[in-house]
Amino acid sequence: MVGRLAPGRRRAAALTALGTLVLTAAPAAATAAPPPAPGPLPGAARTLGADAPSAPLLRALQRDLKLTPRQAAARLVNEAEAGTRAGRLRNMLGERYAGAWVSGTTSSRLTVATTDSGDVPAIEAQGAKAAVVGRALSELRAVKARLDATSRRVRTPDTPVWYVDVRTNRVVVQAVSEPAAAAFTEAAGLRGRDVGVRVSAHRPRVLDDIVGGDPYYIDDRVRCSVGFSVTKDQQQGFATAGHCGRPGARTTGYNMVDQGTFQASVFPGKDMAWVGVNSGWTATPDIRAEGGRRAQVAGSVQALVGASVCRSGSTTGWRCGVIERHDTSVSYPQGTVDGLTETTVCAEPGDSGGPFVAGAQAQGITSGGSGDCTSGGTTFYQPINPLLADFGLTLKTTAAQSTLPAPQNGAASDAWAAGRVYEAGTTVTHGGVRYQCLQEHQAQGVWAPDATPALWQRI
């Protein structure tokens, strides 16, 4: 735990100042015309494409979240703005930060948790509700990491899910019974007060027996779904679920024409893969939305807990819900997968591998779940940013990317570069100025730090 900062009032004033960027020009010569005034930098909604959502996205949000058209549009904008404010507060709170989430049908009220009551004025100054809790997010993640390590030693069929729940400030184990949860917790060397228990009969399973999104076929026998288009060097391809195929497996497309080969695949542990396609296929930023129409992806900025999210799948179509929690571990019959995101979006067998989006931002690849779209269910996705970083891929987006360099996640330089995946809190140099990342994302060529205060904070 770090020491306290200045009193709350001064914290609030200092943080408010961080949210405003003042641009001044040097005095012009007496004979020179004054330079034109700089235009305002784009806000979070414009940067992330939340101010111009596609019609299929709005219709699905209206249907699944019971919203009016005006409410659906307002929710997307509010969630985009909340993500930026949460990022600023996360950077300011440091080790005292305990998570953030949005709630409410349309207003998307932002709540930020801290372990220090002295932070309340600063949080409220950013228009957020403050929650003072006992454990920082780093402490919760350390507890979950012990459960993750235990699951790699001991099979946990009766405790299929465990996760960090920022809203209750606890790590929670979902189990078929209280004794099963207790056995898992004890095996990890944790006490009852360290972990909460949620009893449920649901056992998530992977969803790969029919197609989701645009179909593709693996070795002429298994069908899965195209996720997001990606590139690596000069190779085009798409991201998908790791359980769909192993490296070297051949694929054919929805039209039964030869398509490509699995270049890399990880499952279990993670549920990620990518397929390199041949010259007969072209990567696009499109995903299949309502009624077969297309929606486009503008980036990969990670959405907050409580934000709306939609999924594409051929079995159940275009479905929406909300993000329940990040950093979830799921014990499938084939093995444990860590780092998934849990949602209230329904899914059924055949939806596996398809894309999850929040507004115009790619979120992840459908992994598995429980329930169905008649009675309701839970679905997990593999976040897209770790997939891009681990495989060195660049997401295909609506932004012009013809000049994007290959991702350089292993480079020693701290200079900002398009194509890199940046985690919240990362610091970079751009134009001789230091910036700190507000929200996890893969950098696009049009998202330089000096032009995107929704994603970067000058320090």
Secondary structure, DSSP 8 states (H G I E B T S, - for coil): -----S-HHHHHHHHHHHT----------TTS-----------HHHHTTTTS--HHHHHHHHHHHT--HHHHHHHHHHHHHHHHHHHHHHHHHGGGEEEEEEESSSS-EEEEEES-GGGHHHHHHTT-EEEE-SS-HHHHHHHHHHHHHHHTTS--TT--EEEEETTTTEEEEEESSHHHHHHHHHHTT--GGGEEEEE-----EE--SS--SSEEEETTTEEEE---EEEETTEEEEEE-GGG--TT-EEE-TTS-EEEEEEEEE-SBS-EEEEEE-TT----SEEE-GGG-EEE--B-----BT-EEEEEETTTEEEEEEEEEEEEEEEETTEEEEEEEEES----TT-TT-EEEETTEEEEEEEEEEEETTTEEEEEEEEHHHHHHHHT-EE--SS--TT-----TT-S--B--TT-EE-TT-EEEETTEEEEE-S-EE--TT--GGG-TTTEEE-
